[in-house]
Amino acid sequence: EPRMVIEQIPEMTLSPLRVVLDEMAKGTATLGKMAANSGIAEELLRAALEHLVRIGKVASIELGGCAAGGCGSCPLLPIGCHGGVGDLPTRSGPFLTYELA
């Protein structure tokens, strides 16, 4: 007779919602970095972020496009918009950014 084996989940496992909120509070700028820090898949963290926006815990802000002052004044520079450096494509927006509500 087949038996189902249930894997135990460690008690200290954080929910993806809590991880996103905590990482945002620490200033972690990208879902990729949040995934690396937490061990939770980026796709799951993206779904958690979208849910947090829907319930009003995180605000989604649309930025119109590239900064008039060039890359040096771009608010996305610290989080990975490299303006076409190397093999990354040049980006022109609009972009979404998020902040805790």
BAMAR-483789 format. One record per atom (N, C-alpha, C): atom name; x, y, z; residue number from 1. Coordinates in Angstrom, 1 decimal, padded with zeros to 4 digits, always signed. Each point is the difference from the previous one (the first is absolute). Layout:
N
+------+--------+--------+--------+-----+
| atom |      x |      y |      z |   n |
+------+--------+--------+--------+-----+
|   CA |      X |      Y |      Z | NUM |
...
+------+--------+--------+--------+-----+
% end
This chain:
101
+------+--------+--------+--------+-----+
| atom |      x |      y |      z |   n |
+------+--------+--------+--------+-----+
|    N | +000.9 | -001.2 | +000.0 |   1 |
|   CA | -000.9 | +001.2 | +000.0 |   1 |
|    C | +000.9 | +001.2 | +000.0 |   1 |
|    N | -000.2 | +001.0 | -000.9 |   2 |
|   CA | +000.8 | +001.2 | -000.1 |   2 |
|    C | -000.2 | +000.9 | +001.2 |   2 |
|    N | +001.1 | +000.6 | +000.4 |   3 |
|   CA | +000.0 | +000.9 | +001.2 |   3 |
|    C | +000.4 | +001.4 | -000.5 |   3 |
|    N | -000.6 | +001.0 | +000.5 |   4 |
|   CA | +000.4 | +001.3 | -000.3 |   4 |
|    C | +001.0 | +000.5 | +001.0 |   4 |
|    N | +001.1 | +000.6 | -000.4 |   5 |
|   CA | +001.0 | +000.5 | +000.9 |   5 |
|    C | -000.2 | +001.5 | +000.0 |   5 |
|    N | -000.2 | +000.6 | +001.1 |   6 |
|   CA | -000.1 | +001.4 | +000.1 |   6 |
|    C | +001.3 | +000.6 | +000.6 |   6 |
|    N | +000.6 | +000.9 | -000.8 |   7 |
|   CA | +001.2 | +000.6 | +000.4 |   7 |
|    C | -000.3 | +001.0 | +001.1 |   7 |
|    N | +000.8 | +000.1 | +001.1 |   8 |
|   CA | -000.2 | +000.9 | +001.0 |   8 |
|    C | +000.5 | +001.4 | -000.4 |   8 |
|    N | -000.7 | +001.0 | +000.3 |   9 |
|   CA | +000.5 | +001.4 | -000.4 |   9 |
|    C | +000.6 | +000.6 | +001.3 |   9 |
|    N | +001.2 | +000.5 | -000.1 |  10 |
|   CA | +000.6 | +000.6 | +001.2 |  10 |
|    C | -000.9 | +001.1 | +000.6 |  10 |
|    N | -000.1 | +000.0 | +001.3 |  11 |
|   CA | -000.8 | +001.0 | +000.7 |  11 |
|    C | +000.3 | +001.4 | -000.3 |  11 |
|    N | +001.2 | +000.4 | -000.3 |  12 |
|   CA | +000.4 | +001.3 | -000.2 |  12 |
|    C | -000.2 | +000.5 | -001.5 |  12 |
|    N | -000.6 | -000.8 | -000.8 |  13 |
|   CA | -000.2 | +000.4 | -001.4 |  13 |
|    C | -000.9 | +001.2 | -000.1 |  13 |
|    N | +000.5 | +001.0 | -000.7 |  14 |
|   CA | -000.7 | +001.3 | -000.1 |  14 |
|    C | -000.9 | -000.1 | -001.3 |  14 |
|    N | -001.1 | +000.7 | +000.1 |  15 |
|   CA | -000.9 | +000.0 | -001.2 |  15 |
|    C | +000.6 | +001.0 | -001.0 |  15 |
|    N | -000.3 | -000.3 | -001.3 |  16 |
|   CA | +000.5 | +001.0 | -001.0 |  16 |
|    C | -000.4 | +001.4 | +000.2 |  16 |
|    N | -001.2 | +000.2 | +000.5 |  17 |
|   CA | -000.5 | +001.3 | +000.3 |  17 |
|    C | +000.9 | +000.7 | +001.0 |  17 |
|    N | +000.3 | -000.7 | +001.1 |  18 |
|   CA | +000.8 | +000.5 | +001.1 |  18 |
|    C | +001.4 | +000.3 | -000.6 |  18 |
|    N | +000.6 | -000.9 | -000.8 |  19 |
|   CA | +001.3 | +000.2 | -000.6 |  19 |
|    C | +000.0 | +001.3 | -000.8 |  19 |
|    N | -001.0 | +000.2 | -000.9 |  20 |
|   CA | +000.0 | +001.2 | -000.8 |  20 |
|    C | +000.0 | +001.3 | +000.9 |  20 |
|    N | -000.9 | +000.0 | +001.0 |  21 |
|   CA | -000.1 | +001.1 | +000.9 |  21 |
|    C | +001.3 | +000.3 | +000.7 |  21 |
|    N | +000.6 | -001.1 | +000.6 |  22 |
|   CA | +001.2 | +000.2 | +000.7 |  22 |
|    C | +001.2 | +000.4 | -000.8 |  22 |
|    N | +000.1 | -000.6 | -001.2 |  23 |
|   CA | +001.1 | +000.4 | -001.0 |  23 |
|    C | -000.2 | +001.4 | -000.4 |  23 |
|    N | -001.2 | +000.5 | -000.3 |  24 |
|   CA | -000.2 | +001.4 | -000.4 |  24 |
|    C | +000.4 | +000.9 | +001.1 |  24 |
|    N | -000.4 | -000.4 | +001.3 |  25 |
|   CA | +000.3 | +000.9 | +001.1 |  25 |
|    C | +001.6 | +000.1 | +000.2 |  25 |
|    N | +000.7 | -001.1 | -000.4 |  26 |
|   CA | +001.5 | +000.1 | +000.1 |  26 |
|    C | +000.6 | +000.7 | -001.2 |  26 |
|    N | -000.8 | +000.3 | -001.0 |  27 |
|   CA | +000.5 | +000.7 | -001.2 |  27 |
|    C | +000.4 | -000.9 | -001.1 |  27 |
|    N | -000.3 | -001.3 | +000.1 |  28 |
|   CA | +000.4 | -000.9 | -001.1 |  28 |
|    C | -000.8 | +000.5 | -001.3 |  28 |
|    N | +000.7 | +000.2 | -001.1 |  29 |
|   CA | -000.5 | +000.7 | -001.1 |  29 |
|    C | -000.7 | -000.8 | -001.1 |  29 |
|    N | +000.4 | -001.3 | -000.1 |  30 |
|   CA | -000.6 | -000.8 | -001.1 |  30 |
|    C | -000.5 | -001.3 | +000.6 |  30 |
|    N | -001.0 | -000.6 | -000.8 |  31 |
|   CA | -000.5 | -001.3 | +000.4 |  31 |
|    C | +001.1 | -001.1 | -000.1 |  31 |
|    N | +000.9 | +000.2 | -001.0 |  32 |
|   CA | +001.1 | -001.0 | -000.1 |  32 |
|    C | +000.9 | +000.0 | +001.3 |  32 |
|    N | +000.2 | +001.2 | +000.6 |  33 |
|   CA | +000.8 | +000.0 | +001.2 |  33 |
|    C | -000.8 | -000.5 | +001.2 |  33 |
|    N | -001.3 | +000.3 | +000.0 |  34 |
|   CA | -000.9 | -000.6 | +001.0 |  34 |
|    C | +000.0 | -001.5 | -000.1 |  34 |
|    N | +000.0 | -000.6 | -001.2 |  35 |
|   CA | +000.0 | -001.4 | -000.2 |  35 |
|    C | +001.3 | -000.6 | +000.5 |  35 |
|    N | +001.1 | +000.6 | -000.3 |  36 |
|   CA | +001.3 | -000.4 | +000.4 |  36 |
|    C | +000.1 | +000.0 | +001.6 |  36 |
|    N | -000.5 | +001.0 | +000.6 |  37 |
|   CA | +000.1 | +000.2 | +001.4 |  37 |
|    C | -000.9 | -001.0 | +000.8 |  37 |
|    N | -001.1 | -000.3 | -000.6 |  38 |
|   CA | -001.0 | -000.8 | +000.7 |  38 |
|    C | -000.1 | -001.5 | -000.4 |  38 |
|    N | +000.5 | -000.3 | -001.2 |  39 |
|   CA | -000.1 | -001.4 | -000.5 |  39 |
|    C | -001.4 | -000.3 | -000.6 |  39 |
|    N | -000.8 | +001.0 | -000.1 |  40 |
|   CA | -001.4 | -000.1 | -000.6 |  40 |
|    C | +000.1 | +000.4 | -001.5 |  40 |
|    N | -000.7 | -000.8 | -000.8 |  41 |
|   CA | +000.1 | +000.3 | -001.5 |  41 |
|    C | -000.5 | +001.4 | -000.3 |  41 |
|    N | +000.7 | +000.6 | -001.0 |  42 |
|   CA | -000.4 | +001.4 | -000.4 |  42 |
|    C | -001.4 | +000.1 | -000.4 |  42 |
|    N | -000.5 | -001.0 | -000.7 |  43 |
|   CA | -001.4 | +000.0 | -000.5 |  43 |
|    C | -001.0 | +000.1 | +001.1 |  43 |
|    N | +000.3 | -000.8 | +001.1 |  44 |
|   CA | -000.9 | +000.0 | +001.1 |  44 |
|    C | +000.1 | +001.4 | +000.7 |  44 |
|    N | +001.2 | +000.6 | +000.1 |  45 |
|   CA | +000.1 | +001.3 | +000.6 |  45 |
|    C | -000.7 | +001.1 | -000.8 |  45 |
|    N | +000.0 | -000.2 | -001.4 |  46 |
|   CA | -000.7 | +000.9 | -000.9 |  46 |
|    C | -001.5 | +000.0 | +000.3 |  46 |
|    N | -000.5 | -001.2 | +000.2 |  47 |
|   CA | -001.5 | -000.2 | +000.3 |  47 |
|    C | -000.3 | +000.6 | +001.3 |  47 |
|    N | +000.9 | -000.2 | +001.0 |  48 |
|   CA | -000.2 | +000.6 | +001.3 |  48 |
|    C | +000.0 | +001.6 | -000.1 |  48 |
|    N | +000.9 | +000.5 | -000.8 |  49 |
|   CA | +000.1 | +001.5 | -000.1 |  49 |
|    C | -001.3 | +000.5 | -000.7 |  49 |
|    N | -000.5 | -000.7 | -001.0 |  50 |
|   CA | -001.2 | +000.4 | -000.7 |  50 |
|    C | -001.2 | +000.0 | +001.0 |  50 |
|    N | +000.0 | -001.1 | +000.8 |  51 |
|   CA | -001.1 | -000.1 | +001.0 |  51 |
|    C | +000.1 | +001.2 | +001.0 |  51 |
|    N | +001.2 | +000.3 | +000.5 |  52 |
|   CA | +000.1 | +001.1 | +000.9 |  52 |
|    C | -000.4 | +001.3 | -000.6 |  52 |
|    N | +000.2 | +000.2 | -001.3 |  53 |
|   CA | -000.5 | +001.2 | -000.7 |  53 |
|    C | -001.5 | +000.0 | +000.0 |  53 |
|    N | -000.6 | -001.1 | -000.3 |  54 |
|   CA | -001.5 | -000.1 | +000.0 |  54 |
|    C | -000.6 | +000.3 | +001.3 |  54 |
|    N | +000.6 | -000.4 | +001.1 |  55 |
|   CA | -000.6 | +000.2 | +001.3 |  55 |
|    C | +000.5 | +001.3 | +000.7 |  55 |
|    N | +000.8 | +000.8 | -000.7 |  56 |
|   CA | +000.3 | +001.3 | +000.4 |  56 |
|    C | +001.2 | +000.1 | +001.0 |  56 |
|    N | +000.8 | -001.1 | +000.2 |  57 |
|   CA | +001.1 | +000.0 | +000.9 |  57 |
|    C | +001.3 | +000.6 | -000.8 |  57 |
|    N | +000.0 | -000.1 | -001.3 |  58 |
|   CA | +001.1 | +000.5 | -000.8 |  58 |
|    C | -000.6 | +000.9 | -001.1 |  58 |
|    N | +000.6 | +001.1 | -000.2 |  59 |
|   CA | -000.5 | +000.9 | -001.1 |  59 |
|    C | +000.9 | -000.2 | -001.3 |  59 |
|    N | -000.7 | -000.1 | -001.1 |  60 |
|   CA | +000.7 | -000.1 | -001.3 |  60 |
|    C | +000.0 | +001.4 | -000.6 |  60 |
|    N | +001.2 | +000.4 | -000.4 |  61 |
|   CA | +000.2 | +001.4 | -000.6 |  61 |
|    C | +000.6 | -000.1 | -001.4 |  61 |
|    N | -000.7 | +000.6 | -001.0 |  62 |
|   CA | +000.5 | -000.1 | -001.3 |  62 |
|    C | +000.9 | +001.2 | -000.3 |  62 |
|    N | +001.2 | -000.3 | -000.4 |  63 |
|   CA | +001.0 | +001.1 | -000.4 |  63 |
|    C | -000.1 | +000.1 | -001.5 |  63 |
|    N | -000.1 | +001.2 | -000.5 |  64 |
|   CA | -000.2 | +000.3 | -001.4 |  64 |
|    C | +001.0 | -000.6 | -001.0 |  64 |
|    N | +001.2 | +000.0 | +000.3 |  65 |
|   CA | +001.0 | -000.5 | -000.9 |  65 |
|    C | +001.4 | +000.4 | +000.5 |  65 |
|    N | +000.9 | +000.0 | -000.9 |  66 |
|   CA | +001.4 | +000.4 | +000.4 |  66 |
|    C | +000.0 | +001.4 | +000.6 |  66 |
|    N | +000.9 | +000.3 | +000.9 |  67 |
|   CA | +000.1 | +001.3 | +000.7 |  67 |
|    C | +000.6 | +001.0 | -001.1 |  67 |
|    N | -000.5 | +001.2 | +000.1 |  68 |
|   CA | +000.5 | +001.1 | -000.9 |  68 |
|    C | +001.5 | +000.2 | +000.2 |  68 |
|    N | +000.5 | -000.2 | +001.2 |  69 |
|   CA | +001.4 | +000.2 | +000.3 |  69 |
|    C | +000.9 | -001.1 | -000.4 |  69 |
|    N | -000.5 | -001.0 | -000.7 |  70 |
|   CA | +000.8 | -001.2 | -000.3 |  70 |
|    C | +000.1 | -001.0 | +001.0 |  70 |
|    N | +000.8 | -001.0 | -000.2 |  71 |
|   CA | +000.1 | -001.2 | +000.9 |  71 |
|    C | +000.4 | +000.4 | +001.4 |  71 |
|    N | +000.8 | +001.0 | +000.1 |  72 |
|   CA | +000.5 | +000.4 | +001.4 |  72 |
|    C | -001.1 | +000.5 | +000.9 |  72 |
|    N | -001.1 | +000.5 | -000.6 |  73 |
|   CA | -001.1 | +000.5 | +000.9 |  73 |
|    C | -001.1 | -001.0 | +000.0 |  73 |
|    N | +000.1 | -001.2 | -000.6 |  74 |
|   CA | -001.0 | -001.0 | -000.1 |  74 |
|    C | -000.3 | -000.6 | +001.4 |  74 |
|    N | -001.2 | -000.1 | +000.5 |  75 |
|   CA | -000.3 | -000.6 | +001.2 |  75 |
|    C | +000.1 | -001.5 | -000.1 |  75 |
|    N | +000.1 | -000.6 | -001.2 |  76 |
|   CA | +000.1 | -001.5 | -000.1 |  76 |
|    C | +001.5 | -000.4 | -000.1 |  76 |
|    N | +000.9 | +000.9 | -000.1 |  77 |
|   CA | +001.4 | -000.4 | -000.1 |  77 |
|    C | +000.5 | -000.9 | +001.1 |  77 |
|    N | -000.4 | +000.3 | +001.3 |  78 |
|   CA | +000.5 | -000.9 | +001.1 |  78 |
|    C | -000.6 | -001.4 | -000.1 |  78 |
|    N | -001.1 | -000.2 | -000.7 |  79 |
|   CA | -000.6 | -001.3 | +000.0 |  79 |
|    C | +000.1 | -000.8 | -001.3 |  79 |
|    N | +000.8 | +000.5 | -000.9 |  80 |
|   CA | +000.3 | -000.9 | -001.1 |  80 |
|    C | -000.2 | +000.6 | -001.4 |  80 |
|    N | -000.6 | +001.2 | -000.2 |  81 |
|   CA | -000.1 | +000.5 | -001.4 |  81 |
|    C | +001.4 | +000.5 | -000.4 |  81 |
|    N | +000.6 | -000.7 | -000.9 |  82 |
|   CA | +001.3 | +000.3 | -000.4 |  82 |
|    C | +000.1 | +000.8 | -001.3 |  82 |
|    N | -001.1 | +000.5 | -000.5 |  83 |
|   CA | +000.0 | +000.8 | -001.2 |  83 |
|    C | +000.7 | -000.6 | -001.2 |  83 |
|    N | -000.1 | -001.3 | -000.1 |  84 |
|   CA | +000.6 | -000.6 | -001.2 |  84 |
|    C | +001.5 | -000.4 | +000.1 |  84 |
|    N | +000.5 | +000.0 | +001.2 |  85 |
|   CA | +001.4 | -000.4 | +000.2 |  85 |
|    C | +000.1 | -001.5 | -000.1 |  85 |
|    N | +001.1 | -000.4 | -000.7 |  86 |
|   CA | +000.2 | -001.4 | -000.2 |  86 |
|    C | -001.1 | -000.6 | -000.9 |  86 |
|    N | -000.5 | -001.2 | +000.4 |  87 |
|   CA | -001.0 | -000.6 | -000.9 |  87 |
|    C | -001.4 | +000.3 | +000.5 |  87 |
|    N | -000.2 | +000.9 | +000.9 |  88 |
|   CA | -001.3 | +000.4 | +000.4 |  88 |
|    C | -000.6 | +001.0 | -000.9 |  88 |
|    N | -001.3 | -000.1 | -000.4 |  89 |
|   CA | -000.5 | +001.0 | -001.0 |  89 |
|    C | -000.2 | +001.3 | +000.7 |  89 |
|    N | +000.0 | +001.1 | -000.9 |  90 |
|   CA | -000.3 | +001.3 | +000.5 |  90 |
|    C | -001.5 | +000.0 | +000.4 |  90 |
|    N | -000.3 | +000.7 | +001.1 |  91 |
|   CA | -001.4 | +000.0 | +000.4 |  91 |
|    C | -000.5 | +001.5 | -000.1 |  91 |
|    N | -001.3 | +000.1 | -000.3 |  92 |
|   CA | -000.5 | +001.3 | -000.1 |  92 |
|    C | -001.3 | +000.3 | +000.7 |  92 |
|    N | -000.5 | -001.1 | +000.7 |  93 |
|   CA | -001.2 | +000.2 | +000.8 |  93 |
|    C | -001.3 | -000.2 | -000.7 |  93 |
|    N | -001.1 | +000.2 | +000.6 |  94 |
|   CA | -000.2 | +000.4 | +001.4 |  94 |
|    C | +000.4 | -001.2 | +000.9 |  94 |
|    N | +000.4 | +000.4 | +001.2 |  95 |
|   CA | +000.4 | -001.0 | +001.0 |  95 |
|    C | -000.9 | +000.0 | +001.2 |  95 |
|    N | -000.1 | -001.1 | +000.7 |  96 |
|   CA | -000.8 | +000.0 | +001.3 |  96 |
|    C | +001.0 | -000.2 | +001.1 |  96 |
|    N | -000.2 | +000.7 | +001.1 |  97 |
|   CA | +000.7 | -000.1 | +001.2 |  97 |
|    C | -001.0 | -000.2 | +001.1 |  97 |
|    N | +000.5 | -000.5 | +001.2 |  98 |
|   CA | -000.9 | -000.3 | +001.1 |  98 |
|    C | +000.5 | +000.6 | +001.3 |  98 |
|    N | -000.9 | +000.4 | +000.8 |  99 |
|   CA | +000.4 | +000.4 | +001.4 |  99 |
|    C | -001.0 | -000.5 | +001.0 |  99 |
|    N | +000.4 | -000.1 | +001.2 | 100 |
|   CA | -000.9 | -000.4 | +001.1 | 100 |
|    C | -001.1 | +001.1 | +000.1 | 100 |
|    N | -001.2 | -000.4 | +000.1 | 101 |
|   CA | -001.1 | +000.9 | +000.2 | 101 |
|    C | -000.2 | +000.5 | +001.4 | 101 |
+------+--------+--------+--------+-----+
% end
